Amino acid sequence: MITLVRLTGFAKKYWILLLASFICLLATIAFALAMPWFLRMAIDTIDPANYQGSRSFLTQMALAVVGASILRGIFAYGQSYLSEVASQKTAYDIRNALYDRLQRLCFSYHDVNQTGQLMSRATADVEAVRMFVSMGLVGLLQYIAMTAGIVTILVIINWQLALMSMAVLPVIAAVAIFLNKRMRPIWTGIQQMIGKLGIILEENLTGVTIVKAFSRQKDESRKFANQTRELYNRQRARAQILAINMPLMVMLMTIPVALILWYGGRQIIGDALTIGELTQFIFYLGILIVPTRRLGMLTNVFSRSASAGQRIMEILDAESSIIQKPDAIDIDNVKGQVAFDNVTFKYNAVSPALKKATFEVSPGQTVAMIGASGSGKSTIANLLPRFYDVSSGNITIDGIDIRDITLPSLRNNVGIAQQDIFLFSASIRDNIAYGLTDATDEQIIDASKAAHLHEFIETLPQGYNTWVGERGVNLSGGEKQRLSIARTLLMNTPILILDDSTSSVDIKTEHIIIEALNRLIEGRTTFIITHRLPIIRNADLILVLEHGHILEQGNHDQLISGDGLYKQIYESQLLMLDGQESSE
């Protein structure tokens, strides 16, 4: 309940809408409660001896009922519309706050949280909270106001009958509380299952090529069916409770009617109660049955929204391990001097991915990082823009610790072209200009030419307006790689990180890209993760990594003259690759 109170805090700014909705609700209840009064007056004032007078009065009462019904409908519309608008605005704010929080959370948070679960929380769980604002709060207020009004009227009519009628209310409340406790863990399980289904669906749609290539359609269908069956079982458990809930509430409210007919009939015989009063009494009980039935539905809404709210608050309360200092500074006119001083980093508490790394890069130098998978190359690339914070040691740019620099300023000065390329479902132009949205056409074309992409784009019917499709599905691997390079080059940052940036292009295109890069990286500090021999040879500094350690560092001439790992790699794999390239 505390979670729901916190989330409904998003609705505070729409208090005028909620207040207007509540006023409409009170008016709706007032006109609903007026109708039995008209009925009682009509019954009790009928006089067979005065036919004309009774007929005129009945006409007046009928018109009063019609008028009350019309006004009730108008106010009910106002209440429903206003509460819906308030709930939609609240959901809008929660969803934006959730998205903004996900954008700000660090990489380590996304490493351990599955995308499908996060998507489920931003969609289905937010909708559950919206239903709470729209139906749960209004329904609860309606039940309280309706019950209070009817109880007051029943006591005025006949307090003995009122006591008989209301004796069942504590039982109804106890049943609602009990069922709510039973429903909440079931709803939590349902929402988790929906998130798992989203994960499976996302993975299969994204990896449909792999699924088909390995003929795993039946296995994936079976996995999806198993999760669907789990969801079905939980939904069935929920349905069983709901199936008991509604009839039980109605039955509990119907029992007093039998007592009232028996006791009220005896009072009519003894002239202690009129027929109109008894009819009015029974009508009020009938009206009370409607919100009581809705109490069963409210139990479902409260249970679902409570579990959904908890999942949402887990994200909103999550803390990022990457925190910008209050006194962090912006950096301008960056020269590009980079130093790692005894840097150690752990992705988890088990083993370091980088161990006591120390090296210094002068402005404008090119650094080639080589080593086997898991040696620490990508870790260095991730630490420099502060995607993760070092476990110990320091990283500086122009002598300033990167933890003392504002995150936007730091990342605006470090351009990245990753091996795992992500393209948005947008045009080629929009993808290239993603980091510089106000870029001119000339700037975009220059970056494309430098990445050897312009000629290809010119062959397309729509040119730079060509839609790349989801994740760039309409482009080849090499084309996506070159687009990523163009996107990075357009930023014109003093520091570049190129993660195997020519891995998906042929030898001819690679040479063209390398020539262009050699011109463009002049004056920029560049880190390149690669196994391409021409790039490694021309690097000012080569870092040879193994199991998180920098085993060797120096330029090609220095390392090849030694008898270390670099020379072994060069004489075996790199020399073989060089021979293949020469033959081509």
N, C-alpha and C positions, 0 to 999 in steps of 0.2 A: 504493500500500500504506500509505503514511503516513496518507492520508485515512481508510482503513478502521480503522487503529489508533486514530485520534482518535475516530471514531464509536463503536467498540466500547467506548470509555471510558464511554459511557452505561450499559453493561452491568455496570460494576464493582460498583454497589450491589446487584446480584443475584448476587453471587459464590457465595452458598450454594446457590442453585438450580443454577448452572452446575457447581459442584463436585459436587453430588449427581448431576447428569446425567452428569458424567465418570466418577464411580464406577460408576454403572449401565452406562456404556459399557464400562468395563474388565471388569466382571462378565459382560456379554454376550459380549465377545471371549473371555474365559477359558472359558466353557461351550462356545462355538463351537469353540475349539481343542481341547477335551477329547474331542470326538466321534471324530476320527480315531484317537486313542489307544485308545479302546474297540474300534474296528474292527480295528486292528492286533493287539491282544491276543486278540481273538476268532479271527482267522485263524491266528495263529501258535501258539495253544494247542489247536487242534482236534486230537484224537488218535483216529483211527479205531479204535484198539485199545481205547479206553476210552470207549465210546459214552455211558454214563450220566454220567460226569464231564464230558465235552465238552458234553453237552446242558444240564446244570445251569449250567455256566459261560457258555454262550451265552445262556441265559435271564437271567443276571445282567447280562451286557453289554447285552442288549436293553433291560432295565429302566433301566440306567445311561444309555443313549442317550435314552430317553423322558424320564427325569428331567432330564437336561441340557437337552433341548429345551424342556421346560416352564419351567425356571428361566431359560433364555436368553430365552424369550418374555416372562416377567415383567419381567426387567431391561431388555429392549428397549423395552417399554411405558413403564417409568419414565424411561428416557433420553429417549425421544421426547416424552413429556408434559412433563417438566421443562425440556427445551431449548426447547420451543414456548412455555411460559409465560414463560421468561426472555426469549425473542425478542419476544414480544408486549408485555411490559412495557418492553423497550428501545425498541421502535417507538413505544409510547405516549409515552415521554419525549422521543424525538427529534421526533416530530410536534408535541408541545406546545411544545418549545423553538423549533421552526421557526415555528410560528404566533405565538408570543410575539415572536420577532425581527421577523417581518413587521409586527406591530402597532406595534413601536417604531421601525421604519425611517421616515425622513422622506418627505415627499411627493415630493421630487426622485428618490428611488429608485424609487417606484412610477410616476413619470412615464416612466421609460425601460425598465421591465420589464413585459412583458405578463402579464396575469392568468392566461391559460391555461398559460403556462410555470411560473408560481409554483404553480398548483394541481397541475400534474403532479409537481412536486418534493415537494409535501406529501403526495402520495398514492402514485403509482407508484414514485417513487424511494425513499421511506421503506420501502415494501414490499420493494424489492430489498435494502435493507440488513438488513431483518428476516430475509429468507431467508438472508443471509450468516451472521447470528448463529445461526439455527436449523439450517441445513443445511451451510453452508460451513465454519464452525469445527468443528462436530461431525464432518462428513465428513472433514475434514483430520486431526483427531485420531484418528478411527477408522482411516484409512489408515495413519497413522504407527504407531499402537499395534499394529494387525493385522500390518503388514509386519514390525515389530520382533519381535513374538512368533513369527511363522511362520519368519522367518530364523533366529532362535535355535534353534528346534526342528529345523529342517532341517539346520543345522550339527551339532547333536547326533546326528541320525540318520546323516548321511553328508555330510561336508564337501565331497567331490568333486562330488556331485550338487547340493549347495547352491550351489556356485560356478557351475555350469552354469545353474541356475535364476535366480540373482540377477544374472547378467551383463546381463540385458536391462533391469534397473531404471533405470540411468542414461539409457538410450535413452528409456524411458517418461517420465522426469522432463524430459528435454530437449524431447520432443514436447509435453508439457503446457505448459511455459513458452512455447514458440513459439506454440502455439494461443491461449494466453491473451493474448499480445501482439496477435495478429490479431483476437481477439474484442473487445477493449476499445474501439477506435474504432468498431467496428460497433455496439456497444451504446450508445455515446454518441450516435451518429446516430439510432438507434431511439428513444431517450428524447427527443431533440430533436424528432423527427417526431411523437411522441405529444403533446408539448406544443403543437406547431403545430396539430395536429388539434383539440386542446382549445380553442385560440384561435378557430379557424374555427367550431367548433360553438357556443361560447359567444356569439360575435358574431351568428350567424344565429338562434339561439334568442331572444336578447335583442332583436334587430332584425327579428323575423319580419314585423312589420307593414310595415316599409320594403321588405323583400325582396318581399313580395306586392304592395305598392302599385306598385312599379316593374317587376313581372313579371320578376324576376331569379332565379327559382327554378332555371332550367336553368344559368345562369351560376354560381350558388353551388354547385350540385350538381357542376358540372364542376371548380370550384376544390377542392372537398372530395375529389373522385375523384382529382385530380392528387396531392394530398398523401397520400391513401391508397395510391396506386400507388408513391410514393416509399417509404412505410413498408413496403409489400409487398416491394419490391426489396431493402431492407436486411434484412428478416426472412428473405428467401430466401438472402441471402449468409450470414446466421447459421446457417440450417438446413444449408447446404452444408458448413460447417466442422464442425457437430455430427455430420452424417452421416458424415464422414470420421473424426471423433474416436473415437467409440465402437468401431466395428469395428477401427480401427487399434490401440487399446489391447488389445482381446481377442486380436487376431492376435499382437501382440508377446508376450502372456503365454502363448499357446498353443504357440509355437515351442519353448520349453524342454521342454514335455511330450514331444515327439517325441525330443529328445535324451535325456531321462531314461528313456523306454521302451527306447531302444537301449542306453544305457550301463548302466542299472539291470538290464536283462535279462541282460547279460553278467556282472554281479556276482552275480546269483542263481545263474547256472550255475556260477560259481566259488565258491559258498557264502560270498561276502563280504557278502551281503544277503539278508534273508528276503523272502518274498512279502508278508507283512504290512507290513514296513517300506516296500517299494516302493509298496504300495497306500496306506499312510498318507502317503507323500511326495506322491503324485499328488493325493490328496484335499486336502492342504494347498495345493497349487498351485491347485486348483479354488476353494478358499475365497478365496485371494488375488486371483483374477480378479474377484470381486464388487467389492471396494473399488477395484480398478484400473479397472473399468468406470465406477464412480462418479467416478473422477478426471476422466473426460471431462466429466461433469455439473458437477463442482466448478469446472472451468475456465470453464464458462458462468456459474456463480453468481459466481465471483470477478470475472470481467470485467464483468458487469452491475452488481454492487454497487460496484465501484471507480469506474465512470463515474457511477453514481447518487450515491455518496458525495461525489464531487467537486462535483456540482451542488448538493447539500445544503449542503456547507461554504461554497460561494460566498455563500449567504444568511446562514448563521450567522456568517461572518467579515465580512459587509458592515458598514460603519460608517455611521452616520447623521450627516448634516451638521448636524443640530439636536442639540446636546449640552447637557445641563443642567449648569451649574457645580456643583462640590461644595459651594460655600458659598451657593448660590441660596436665596432666602428666600420664604416664603409671604406673601401680601398679604391683609390684612383691612380691612374698612370702606373699600373703594375708593370714592373720590369720583367718578372718571371723567374726570379731566383727562388728555387725550391730546395728545402733541406728536410730530410728525415733523420731525427736524432734518437737512436736507440729505441725505435718504435716496435712495440709488441701489440698484437691484436688477436682476440679470440672471438669467433662467432658463437661459441658456446664455452661452457666451463671445462670442457674436456681437454682439448689440445689447442695451442696457438696456431693460427693460420699464417702468422708472420712473427718472426722472433728476432728482436733486437736489431732491426734493420736501420742501418746508418749509411747515408750517402748525401751528396750535395750536387745540385745541378745549377750551372750558371745560366743567366738569361740568354735565351735564344738557342740553347743546346738541345739536341735530340737524344732521347734515352730509349734504347731498345731493351725490352724485358723478355727473356727467354727462359724456358723451363717446362717441365712436364705439367700436366693438369694437376691442380691442387698445390702447386709449388709456391703460390703467393702473388702471382702477377696481377690477377684481378683484384686481389685484396689491396694492393698498393693503389690501383686505379680507383677503388671505391673509397679509400681513406682520404685521398687528396681533396675531392669536393665535399668531404665530410658527410658521406652517406652513412658512415658509421664513425664512432669516436674511438680513438686508440685506447687500448687497455693501459698502456704506459708509454712514456716517451713523448716527443713533440714533433709536430709537422709545422714548418713555417713557410710563408711566402713573403719574399722581400724582408725577411727577418721578423715578420709578425706571425705569432701563433694563430693558426686558422680558427681556433676556438675563440679568439678575440675579434674575429671578423663577422659581420652580419651574414647570415646564410644567403640572402639574395645577392649581396655584393660578391661573396666568395664564388658562388656558382655562375654568376654572370661573367666571371673572369676565367672560368675553366670550361672549355668546350669538350664534349664527349661524343665519340662515335663508337657505340658498343657492337659487339659481335652478334648478340641476340637483338636484332633490329625490330623495333615496334613502330609501325606506321598507322596513323589514324585513318578512319574511313572518311577521307576528304580528297581534295584535288592534290595534284603534285605540287602546285604552287603553295597551297596551305601547309603541306607537310614540310616543304623546304623552309618556309618562313615561320615555322612553329615557334622558334625561339626569338624571332624578331618580327613581330606581327606588322610593323609599319615599314617593312623593307620595300624598296622600290623594285619594279620589274628589272631594271638594269642590275641591281645588286643580286637578285635571284638568278638571273641569267649568268652573271659572272661566276657565282658559286657553282652553278651547274656545269659551266664550261671547265672550271678547275677540277671538278670531280668526273669529267668526261661523260656527262649525262645529257648535255644540251642537244647534241646531235640526235640522240635517241628520242628525246622529247619532241623535237621538230618533226619526226616521222609520224607522230601520233595525230589523228584527225583533230582532236581538241587541244593538242599541245599541252601547255602548262595547266589547263583546266581539266585534264583527264583525271577521272576518279580512280583512285588506286584500289578501292575495295577494302573490305575488312582485313586489317593487319597487312595490307599491301598485297592481297591475293592476286591482283591482276599484273603484278610485276615479277620478274625472275629474281633469283637470289642475288645475282650480280647487280641488277638494276636497283634493288632495294639497298644494297650495300653502298652504291654510289650516291643514292639519294640521301642516305644517312650522313655520308661525308659532306655533301653539299649543305645539308642542314647545319652541320657543325661549323663548317667554314664560314657560313653567312654570319655567324655570331661574332666573328673577328676577335676572338678572345686571345689574350696574351699567352695562355697556357692551353695546350691541346692534349687530349687523351684519345688515342686511336687503338681500339681493341680489335686486333687482327683485321684491320679495315680493308685489306685487299684479299681476304680469304675466299671470297665468292666470285672472283673475276678471273678471266683467263690471263695467260702470260702476256699477251699483247696489250690488253687493257690495263693490266697491272703496271707495265712499264710506263704507259701514258699517265696513269694516276700518280705513280711515283715521281715522274718528272714534274707534274703539276704541283704535287705536294712539296717537292724540294724548293720550288719557288715560293709557295705560300707559307711554309713553316719558317722561312727565313725571318729571324727576329722574334720568333715565338718559341717558348719552351714546350717541347713536344715529348710525350710519353707514348711509345708504340709497343703494343703486345703483338708479337709476330714471330713467324718461323721463316719468313722470306729473307733469303740471303742478301739480296741487294740492299734492303733496308738496314739489316743488321750491320753490314760492312760500313755503311756510311754514317752510322750513329756516333755521336760524340762520346756517349757513355753506354756500355752494355752491362746490364745486371743479369747475372746467371743465378737463378733461384732453384732451390731444391728443398722440399718439405718445410717451406717457410723461412729458410735461411738464405741470405745472399752469400753464395759461395765465392763468387768472383765479381769484380767490377773493374771496368776500364774500357778503352777503345779496342777495336779489332786487332790492331797491330800489337798492343800490349798483351792481350789475352792469348793470341795465337802463338806468341813467342814463349809462353809458359807451357806447363805440362798438366793443366787442370781440366775440369769438366768441359769448358768451352772448346778447347782444342779437340777433345774426344768427339763432341757433338759435330764440330765442323768437319772433322776428317771422316766421319761416318755419314750421318743423316744429311747435314748441310752440304757436304761435298757431293753427295749423291744427287741431291736436288739441283745443285748448280750444274752438274753434268746433264741432267734431264733438260734443264732450261736452255743450256747451250745447244743441245741436239735439236731442240724445237726452233 
